[in-house]
């Protein structure tokens, strides 16, 4: 057994060395790796003293490190970025929460993780300066979601035929034993996180369709992605998808209502629904009714998912009332509701499952206001870039990815944690798309 651990450690260090060498020579390669491994937050991971080390912690950390070294030794020029100011204000709000923090070392860990994702958010736009680079990242994103969709659908089938969780890779809490059918999570911590992540590739696909550069080969990937999205059975993600779709329709009505786009959208939706009906038709007929009952919140009176959230919301308000200006401290909510136990609970610490209330409880009014300011600046910049650019590709990417962010802002009412890597990467990609859109505007201005 010791030999196995030694060999695994040697292999891990070797791979880490190769990755570090590659990123040191090409920062963009590190960004591409970050994009590919976005959904790998549970498989593979390494538990170290209660902390879950993910692939993207390593890749992202190396990317930030070598970016800083590039700034120092190669005197890399930084591109102007208006979101730096609101991001800095948000960081100050996070630090201010320590003035009344009751979370101890846990608050320090949360601050480090939050600074990590904010750093990624600020670094990403610095590494994308052409449409070709942006499209390469979108291609990597599509390869990644293809792997996720195939593995997720494998999970569904494996659980249905009775394979053990060790073979399906499915958490026991989302297996057929609970719902009568599995809720797939692929490599994510929970189905809701997977559903939220899938908004990113779906937004990018929508952008390509609007830009009329989507090829027929994208159809099967879109179908697999949407089917995987449905089988997460994440109600918050479903609502987010609906709001994102309305957002797209509002801003691109004339571009959407064309034979080509209607064909694309209806084909993907109809094939996904057909696949859903065929799969559930082969199973117990009762499964479909139970699926729809959960999806439409018909079980809200008895479902722990709903009642548990309502209870957490109430306790978050109580925590906010104790320290309304700067909050009780990052990561302190879980300790607060258990009256600050000496040891961590076996099932893990509670969270609010509402990002806005969690920020209010842990960072107070200052934390919530600065976070809202950051989002408002980001959305306002998307609006300006979308309305003023003459670059159809950049315009479509701004719209599609911003729609995914708008959906995420809706879903954030039903889950929480600031340091979710894929959300901050999405925001970084939006800033990069905005820069490309506004860059084309400057080019046109110079010609005249």
Secondary structure in CASP SS format (residue, H / E / C, confidence):
PFRMAT SS
TARGET T0000
AUTHOR 0000-0000-0000
METHOD secondary structure of the structure
MODEL  1
X C 1.00
X H 1.00
X H 1.00
X H 1.00
X H 1.00
X H 1.00
X H 1.00
X H 1.00
X H 1.00
X H 1.00
X H 1.00
X H 1.00
X H 1.00
X H 1.00
X H 1.00
X H 1.00
X H 1.00
X H 1.00
X H 1.00
X H 1.00
X H 1.00
X H 1.00
X H 1.00
X H 1.00
X H 1.00
X C 1.00
X H 1.00
X H 1.00
X H 1.00
X H 1.00
X H 1.00
X H 1.00
X H 1.00
X H 1.00
X H 1.00
X H 1.00
X C 1.00
X C 1.00
X C 1.00
X C 1.00
X C 1.00
X C 1.00
X C 1.00
X C 1.00
X E 1.00
X E 1.00
X E 1.00
X E 1.00
X C 1.00
X C 1.00
X E 1.00
X E 1.00
X E 1.00
X E 1.00
X H 1.00
X H 1.00
X H 1.00
X H 1.00
X H 1.00
X H 1.00
X H 1.00
X H 1.00
X H 1.00
X H 1.00
X H 1.00
X H 1.00
X H 1.00
X H 1.00
X H 1.00
X H 1.00
X H 1.00
X H 1.00
X H 1.00
X C 1.00
X C 1.00
X C 1.00
X C 1.00
X C 1.00
X C 1.00
X C 1.00
X C 1.00
X C 1.00
X H 1.00
X H 1.00
X H 1.00
X H 1.00
X H 1.00
X H 1.00
X H 1.00
X H 1.00
X H 1.00
X H 1.00
X H 1.00
X H 1.00
X H 1.00
X H 1.00
X H 1.00
X H 1.00
X H 1.00
X H 1.00
X C 1.00
X C 1.00
X C 1.00
X C 1.00
X H 1.00
X H 1.00
X H 1.00
X H 1.00
X H 1.00
X H 1.00
X H 1.00
X H 1.00
X H 1.00
X H 1.00
X H 1.00
X H 1.00
X H 1.00
X H 1.00
X H 1.00
X H 1.00
X H 1.00
X H 1.00
X H 1.00
X H 1.00
X H 1.00
X H 1.00
X H 1.00
X C 1.00
X C 1.00
X C 1.00
X H 1.00
X H 1.00
X H 1.00
X H 1.00
X H 1.00
X H 1.00
X H 1.00
X H 1.00
X H 1.00
X H 1.00
X H 1.00
X H 1.00
X H 1.00
X H 1.00
X H 1.00
X H 1.00
X H 1.00
X H 1.00
X H 1.00
X H 1.00
X H 1.00
X H 1.00
X H 1.00
X H 1.00
X H 1.00
X H 1.00
X H 1.00
X H 1.00
X H 1.00
X H 1.00
X C 1.00
X C 1.00
X C 1.00
X C 1.00
X H 1.00
X H 1.00
X H 1.00
X H 1.00
X C 1.00
X C 1.00
X C 1.00
X H 1.00
X H 1.00
X H 1.00
X C 1.00
X H 1.00
X H 1.00
X H 1.00
X H 1.00
X C 1.00
X C 1.00
X C 1.00
X C 1.00
X C 1.00
X C 1.00
X C 1.00
X C 1.00
X C 1.00
X C 1.00
X C 1.00
X H 1.00
X H 1.00
X H 1.00
X H 1.00
X H 1.00
X H 1.00
X H 1.00
X H 1.00
X H 1.00
X H 1.00
X H 1.00
X H 1.00
X H 1.00
X H 1.00
X H 1.00
X H 1.00
X H 1.00
X H 1.00
X H 1.00
X H 1.00
X H 1.00
X C 1.00
X C 1.00
X C 1.00
X C 1.00
X C 1.00
X C 1.00
X H 1.00
X H 1.00
X H 1.00
X H 1.00
X H 1.00
X H 1.00
X H 1.00
X H 1.00
X H 1.00
X H 1.00
X H 1.00
X H 1.00
X H 1.00
X H 1.00
X C 1.00
X C 1.00
X C 1.00
X H 1.00
X H 1.00
X H 1.00
X H 1.00
X H 1.00
X H 1.00
X H 1.00
X H 1.00
X H 1.00
X H 1.00
X H 1.00
X H 1.00
X H 1.00
X H 1.00
X H 1.00
X H 1.00
X H 1.00
X C 1.00
X H 1.00
X H 1.00
X H 1.00
X H 1.00
X C 1.00
X C 1.00
X H 1.00
X H 1.00
X H 1.00
X H 1.00
X H 1.00
X H 1.00
X H 1.00
X H 1.00
X H 1.00
X H 1.00
X H 1.00
X H 1.00
X H 1.00
X H 1.00
X H 1.00
X H 1.00
X H 1.00
X H 1.00
X H 1.00
X H 1.00
X H 1.00
X H 1.00
X H 1.00
X H 1.00
X C 1.00
X C 1.00
X H 1.00
X H 1.00
X H 1.00
X H 1.00
X H 1.00
X H 1.00
X H 1.00
X H 1.00
X H 1.00
X H 1.00
X H 1.00
X C 1.00
X C 1.00
X C 1.00
X C 1.00
X C 1.00
X C 1.00
X C 1.00
X C 1.00
X H 1.00
X H 1.00
X H 1.00
X H 1.00
X H 1.00
X H 1.00
X H 1.00
X H 1.00
X H 1.00
X H 1.00
X H 1.00
X H 1.00
X H 1.00
X H 1.00
X H 1.00
X H 1.00
X H 1.00
X H 1.00
X H 1.00
X C 1.00
X C 1.00
X C 1.00
X C 1.00
X C 1.00
X C 1.00
X C 1.00
X C 1.00
X C 1.00
X C 1.00
X H 1.00
X H 1.00
X H 1.00
X H 1.00
X H 1.00
X C 1.00
X C 1.00
X C 1.00
X C 1.00
X C 1.00
X C 1.00
X C 1.00
X C 1.00
X C 1.00
X C 1.00
X C 1.00
X C 1.00
X C 1.00
X C 1.00
X C 1.00
X C 1.00
X C 1.00
X H 1.00
X H 1.00
X H 1.00
X H 1.00
X H 1.00
X H 1.00
X H 1.00
X H 1.00
X H 1.00
X H 1.00
X H 1.00
X H 1.00
X H 1.00
X H 1.00
X H 1.00
X H 1.00
X H 1.00
X H 1.00
X H 1.00
X H 1.00
X H 1.00
X H 1.00
X H 1.00
X H 1.00
X H 1.00
X H 1.00
X H 1.00
X H 1.00
X H 1.00
X H 1.00
X H 1.00
X H 1.00
X H 1.00
X H 1.00
X C 1.00
X C 1.00
X C 1.00
X H 1.00
X H 1.00
X H 1.00
X H 1.00
X H 1.00
X H 1.00
X H 1.00
X H 1.00
X H 1.00
X H 1.00
X H 1.00
X H 1.00
X H 1.00
X H 1.00
X H 1.00
X H 1.00
X H 1.00
X H 1.00
X H 1.00
X H 1.00
X C 1.00
X C 1.00
X C 1.00
X C 1.00
X C 1.00
X C 1.00
X C 1.00
X C 1.00
X C 1.00
X H 1.00
X H 1.00
X H 1.00
X H 1.00
X H 1.00
X H 1.00
X H 1.00
X H 1.00
X H 1.00
X H 1.00
X H 1.00
X H 1.00
X H 1.00
X H 1.00
X H 1.00
X H 1.00
X H 1.00
X H 1.00
X H 1.00
X H 1.00
X H 1.00
X H 1.00
X H 1.00
X H 1.00
X H 1.00
X H 1.00
X H 1.00
X C 1.00
END
